[in-house]
Amino acid sequence: MAPLQSSGNKHSIAAVIGLLVLSIALRPTIISIGPILLLIQQHFHLSYTQAALLTSIPDVCMGVFALMVPNLARRFGIDRCVVLALLLLGAATLLRALSPNGFFLLCSTFLASVGIAIAGAMIGGWIKSHFPHRASLFMGIYAAGLSLGATLAALASAPIAEFTQSWRFSAGVWSLLCLTAVASWIWMTRTFTALPVSPAAPSRSRPSAGLPWRNPQAWWVALNFGAGQFVVYALFAWLAPASLETAVSTWPPGILLALFTAVFAVASVCAGILPGKAHDRRGLLGGSTLLAALGIAGMAFFPTALPILYVVLAAIGLGMGFTLAMTLPLDNAGNAEQAGLWTVFMLFIGYLIAALGPLLFGALRDHTGHFGPAYTMLFAVTVLMLCLTPLLKPAVERIPQMSVTSL
């Protein structure tokens, strides 16, 4: 779809609705596993490390398939790719619930992850195409939708499994959200295609530059994003099972995970509003990382003291950090093409790093017999993020009216 000038309230509202409904559908397939993970482990006789693959596989896919997004978008168009990705996600989520063995469970998880990866990577380009000067705000709305879907899955998965006496029903019911997302996306894109094409918008052809492999700044941006998601996805996978096993809180594990995702959602939106026109985000990044570090430190060293406060602090810090990190490629890109390539590079490197979070967390639990060392590892990662923050300076020059086209 060609870049459009989308400043009217009607189209902003349509974008908010479309992005929310779509993003709500992109996380339940991952998050719904946490509250029922012990049931799945027992059913398929999985170790903690093997069970962690159910969350690590989506991270790997979100990194690897991000590389395909520019070519897919140019060849088939963002709208068509998003719809097909959502259909794949819905079908694979349903197939996973019907898995006869552990191998089929992992294969269907892979297919669902491909759908999540393609749809998710396309959204960044769509936002930058239609709302280049409000990208931070709409990225915050998108992140909030992701967290809202995650919260619904965290809250409802365990009760659904208990009510139906089946983890399979609880794991598969979320495929219905993909159908609503397809309908919403088609409605929204019809609203935008009715707009005239901006005459100032450049036509897209093959990119003249490649990914910024040799740019040190691109690596700092990608490492910061990857470290944050390393912690986030480790908590998505293991916060509920760990709280159930260690009994650090009287709150049900699903409710604790839902609290984390809900606060994460609010913090994501706030981060999209707070930066405003600020270009250098290191102050906010440092503050958000410090909050996350304090929360994780409590989980690691004083787990029974104030567990609810720890979850809230970690969620605020990580939620703000996600939206800010997703905006960093724009701050370092001098034109539309660079913005897309920096985003793809960040997602590729970042999600490959993030995939290690649930895996190493589960492996440490297998090796040590308890979760303490795993939380200590997460705290060390947040300290590393604090050390990276001063390096996340924006580009020296910024084009104020950058017209950003889709990936």
C-alpha positions in Angstrom: 0.0 0.0 0.0 1.4 3.4 -0.9 2.2 6.0 1.8 -0.7 8.1 2.8 -1.2 11.4 4.5 -3.3 10.3 7.5 -3.8 13.3 9.8 -7.6 13.4 10.0 -9.3 12.3 13.2 -11.4 9.8 11.4 -8.4 7.9 10.1 -6.5 8.3 13.4 -9.5 6.6 15.2 -9.6 3.9 12.5 -5.9 3.3 13.0 -6.2 3.1 16.8 -9.1 0.5 16.5 -7.3 -1.5 13.8 -4.0 -1.6 15.6 -5.6 -2.5 19.0 -7.7 -5.4 17.6 -4.8 -6.8 15.6 -2.2 -6.5 18.4 -4.6 -8.1 20.9 -4.5 -11.2 18.8 -0.7 -11.4 18.6 0.3 -12.4 22.1 -2.3 -14.9 23.6 -0.8 -17.8 21.7 2.5 -17.2 23.6 1.2 -16.0 26.9 -1.6 -18.6 27.3 1.1 -21.2 27.7 2.5 -19.8 31.0 -0.5 -20.5 33.3 -1.0 -24.0 31.9 2.7 -24.8 31.3 2.9 -27.3 34.2 -0.1 -29.2 32.8 1.5 -29.3 29.3 4.8 -30.4 30.9 3.1 -33.3 32.7 1.0 -34.3 29.7 4.0 -34.6 27.3 6.7 -35.3 30.0 8.8 -32.2 29.1 11.8 -30.9 31.0 11.9 -27.3 32.0 14.3 -26.6 29.2 12.1 -28.3 26.7 9.0 -26.5 27.9 10.8 -23.2 27.5 11.0 -23.8 23.8 7.3 -23.0 23.6 8.2 -19.3 24.3 11.7 -19.3 22.8 10.6 -20.5 19.4 8.3 -17.4 18.8 11.3 -15.1 19.7 13.6 -16.9 17.2 10.9 -16.6 14.5 10.3 -12.9 15.3 14.0 -12.3 14.7 14.6 -14.5 11.6 11.4 -13.7 9.7 11.9 -10.0 10.3 14.5 -10.2 7.6 11.9 -11.4 5.1 9.5 -8.5 5.8 10.9 -5.9 3.4 10.7 -8.2 0.4 7.3 -9.6 1.3 5.9 -6.1 1.8 7.2 -4.9 -1.6 6.0 -8.0 -3.4 2.6 -8.6 -1.9 1.8 -5.5 0.1 1.6 -5.0 3.8 -2.2 -5.5 4.0 -2.3 -8.8 2.3 0.7 -10.1 4.3 -0.9 -9.2 7.6 -4.1 -10.9 6.7 -2.4 -14.1 5.6 -0.1 -14.1 8.7 -3.2 -13.8 11.0 -4.9 -16.7 9.2 -1.7 -18.8 9.7 -1.5 -17.8 13.3 -5.2 -18.8 13.9 -4.9 -22.1 12.2 -1.6 -23.0 13.9 -3.0 -22.1 17.3 -5.9 -24.5 16.8 -3.6 -27.2 15.5 -1.3 -26.8 18.6 -4.3 -27.5 20.9 -4.8 -30.8 19.0 -1.1 -31.9 19.3 -0.8 -35.7 19.7 2.8 -35.5 20.9 5.6 -33.1 21.9 7.1 -32.9 18.4 3.8 -31.8 16.8 3.3 -29.3 19.7 6.7 -27.7 18.8 6.0 -27.7 15.1 2.6 -26.0 15.4 4.2 -23.5 17.8 6.7 -22.8 15.0 3.9 -22.1 12.5 2.1 -19.9 14.9 5.3 -18.0 15.5 5.8 -17.4 11.8 2.4 -15.7 11.7 3.2 -13.6 14.7 6.6 -12.7 13.4 5.4 -11.5 9.9 2.3 -9.6 11.2 4.3 -8.0 14.0 7.2 -6.8 11.9 4.8 -5.4 9.3 3.1 -3.2 11.8 6.1 -1.1 12.5 6.4 -0.2 8.8 2.7 0.5 8.5 2.9 2.9 11.5 5.9 4.7 10.0 4.2 5.0 6.7 1.0 6.6 7.9 2.0 8.4 11.1 5.7 9.3 10.7 5.4 12.3 13.1 3.4 10.4 15.7 5.2 7.0 15.5 6.0 7.0 19.2 2.4 7.4 20.1 1.0 4.8 17.8 3.8 2.4 18.7 2.7 2.8 22.3 -0.9 2.0 21.3 0.3 -1.1 19.4 2.4 -2.1 22.4 -0.6 -1.6 24.7 -2.7 -3.9 22.5 0.0 -6.6 22.7 -0.1 -6.3 26.5 -3.9 -6.3 26.7 -4.0 -9.5 24.7 -1.3 -10.9 26.9 -3.3 -9.9 30.0 -6.5 -11.5 28.8 -4.6 -14.7 28.1 -2.8 -14.6 31.5 -6.1 -14.0 33.3 -8.3 -16.5 31.5 -6.1 -19.4 30.5 -6.0 -21.2 33.9 -9.7 -20.7 34.6 -10.7 -21.9 31.1 -8.5 -25.0 31.6 -10.1 -25.7 35.0 -13.6 -25.1 33.8 -13.3 -27.3 30.7 -10.9 -29.8 32.4 -8.8 -29.5 29.3 -5.5 -27.5 28.7 -6.2 -28.1 25.0 -9.3 -26.0 24.9 -7.5 -23.3 26.9 -4.6 -23.3 24.4 -6.8 -23.3 21.3 -9.6 -20.9 22.0 -7.4 -17.9 21.3 -7.5 -18.7 17.6 -10.9 -16.9 17.5 -9.1 -13.5 18.1 -7.3 -14.0 14.8 -10.7 -13.9 13.0 -11.7 -10.7 14.6 -8.3 -9.2 13.8 -8.6 -10.1 10.1 -12.0 -8.5 9.9 -10.8 -5.4 11.7 -7.7 -5.0 9.6 -9.7 -5.4 6.3 -12.1 -2.7 7.5 -9.3 -0.4 8.5 -7.4 -0.7 5.3 -10.5 0.1 3.3 -10.7 3.4 5.3 -7.1 4.3 4.4 -7.2 3.2 0.8 -10.0 5.8 0.3 -7.5 8.5 1.0 -5.6 10.2 -1.9 -1.9 9.4 -2.2 0.4 12.2 -1.1 2.2 13.7 -4.1 5.3 14.2 -2.0 5.5 10.5 -1.1 8.4 8.8 -3.0 7.8 5.6 -4.8 9.5 2.6 -3.4 11.8 0.3 -5.3 14.4 -2.1 -4.0 16.4 -0.6 -1.2 19.7 0.9 -2.2 21.3 0.0 1.1 21.5 -3.1 3.3 21.1 -3.7 6.9 23.5 -1.7 9.2 25.8 -4.5 10.1 28.8 -2.3 10.3 27.2 0.5 12.3 28.1 0.3 16.0 25.1 2.4 17.0 22.8 -0.1 15.3 24.3 -2.8 17.4 23.8 -0.9 20.6 20.2 -0.3 19.7 19.6 -4.0 18.9 21.4 -5.2 22.0 19.3 -2.9 24.2 16.1 -4.1 22.6 17.2 -7.8 22.8 18.2 -7.5 26.5 14.9 -6.0 27.4 12.9 -8.7 25.6 15.2 -11.4 27.1 13.8 -10.4 30.5 10.2 -9.9 29.3 9.9 -13.2 27.6 11.5 -15.1 30.5 8.9 -13.6 32.7 6.1 -14.3 30.3 7.1 -18.0 30.3 8.1 -18.5 33.9 6.6 -15.9 36.2 3.4 -17.9 36.7 5.0 -21.4 37.1 7.7 -20.0 39.4 5.2 -18.3 41.7 3.2 -21.5 41.9 6.1 -23.6 42.7 7.8 -21.2 45.2 4.5 -19.9 46.7 6.0 -16.4 47.1 2.6 -14.8 46.8 -0.9 -15.7 47.9 -2.2 -14.4 44.5 -3.0 -17.1 41.9 -0.2 -17.4 39.3 -2.4 -16.4 36.4 -3.5 -13.2 38.3 0.2 -12.4 39.0 1.1 -12.7 35.3 -2.0 -10.7 34.3 -0.9 -7.9 36.7 2.5 -7.9 35.0 1.0 -7.7 31.5 -1.6 -5.1 32.4 0.9 -2.7 34.0 3.2 -3.4 31.1 0.4 -2.2 28.8 -0.2 1.1 30.7 3.5 1.8 30.9 3.8 1.2 27.1 1.2 3.8 26.3 2.6 6.3 28.8 6.1 5.9 27.2 4.6 6.7 23.8 3.1 10.0 25.2 5.9 11.1 27.5 8.8 11.5 25.0 6.8 14.0 22.9 9.2 15.8 20.6 12.2 14.8 22.6 14.9 13.3 20.4 17.3 12.0 23.1 15.5 9.2 25.0 18.4 8.1 27.2 17.0 9.8 30.3 13.7 7.9 30.0 15.5 4.7 29.0 17.8 4.9 32.1 14.8 5.6 34.4 12.7 2.8 33.0 15.6 0.3 33.2 16.3 1.3 36.8 12.7 0.5 37.7 13.0 -2.9 36.0 16.2 -3.6 37.8 14.7 -2.8 41.2 11.8 -5.1 40.5 13.9 -8.0 39.3 16.4 -7.5 42.2 13.5 -8.0 44.6 12.4 -11.2 42.8 16.0 -12.5 42.9 17.2 -11.5 46.5 14.0 -10.9 48.6 11.3 -12.9 46.8 8.9 -13.2 49.7 9.1 -9.6 51.0 7.0 -7.5 48.5 6.3 -9.8 45.5 3.4 -7.7 44.1 5.5 -4.5 44.2 8.4 -6.3 42.4 6.0 -7.3 39.6 4.7 -3.8 39.3 8.1 -2.2 39.2 9.4 -4.7 36.6 6.3 -4.2 34.5 6.5 -0.4 34.5 10.2 -0.4 33.6 10.0 -3.1 30.9 6.8 -1.7 29.4 8.2 1.8 29.0 11.5 0.4 27.8 9.7 -1.6 25.0 8.1 1.4 23.4 11.2 3.6 23.8 13.3 0.8 22.2 10.9 0.5 19.3 11.3 4.2 18.6 15.1 4.3 18.7 15.5 3.2 15.0 13.6 6.3 13.9 15.9 8.5 16.0 19.0 7.2 14.2 17.6 7.0 10.7 18.1 9.9 8.2 15.5 8.8 5.8 12.6 6.4 5.2 14.8 3.5 3.9 17.2 3.7 6.8 14.3 3.6 9.3 12.9 0.4 7.8 16.3 -1.3 7.6 17.3 -0.3 11.2 14.0 -1.6 12.5 14.5 -5.0 10.7 18.1 -5.2 12.0 16.9 -4.4 15.6 14.2 -7.0 15.5 16.5 -9.7 14.0 19.3 -9.3 16.5 17.0 -8.4 19.4 14.6 -11.3 19.2 17.4 -13.9 18.7 18.8 -12.6 22.0 15.3 -12.6 23.5 14.8 -16.3 22.6 17.6 -17.2 25.1 15.6 -15.7 28.0 13.0 -18.4 28.6 15.5 -21.1 27.5 18.3 -20.2 29.9 15.8 -19.5 32.7 14.4 -23.0 32.3 17.8 -24.5 32.0 19.0 -22.9 35.2 15.9 -24.3 37.0 16.7 -27.7 35.6 20.4 -27.4 36.7 20.0 -25.9 40.1 16.6 -27.3 41.2 15.1 -23.8 42.1 14.4 -20.5 40.5 16.7 -18.2 42.5 19.7 -18.3 40.1 17.4 -17.7 37.1 16.1 -14.5 38.6 19.7 -13.4 39.5 20.5 -13.9 35.8 17.6 -11.5 34.8 18.9 -8.9 37.3 22.4 -9.1 35.7 20.8 -8.5 32.3 19.1 -5.3 33.6 22.4 -4.1 35.0 23.9 -4.7 31.5 21.0 -2.6 30.0 21.9 0.3 32.4 25.5 0.1 31.2 24.3 0.3 27.6 22.0 3.3 28.1 24.6 6.1 27.8 25.6 4.6 24.4 22.0 5.0 23.0 22.6 8.5 21.7 20.5 9.7 18.8 21.9 10.6 15.4 23.7 13.9 15.3 21.4 15.2 12.5 17.7 14.5 12.1 15.5 15.4 9.2 12.5 17.1 10.8 10.0 16.2 8.1 11.1 12.6 7.4 8.6 10.8 5.2 8.8 7.2 6.3 7.4 4.6 4.0 6.5 1.1 4.8 8.9 -1.8 5.0 
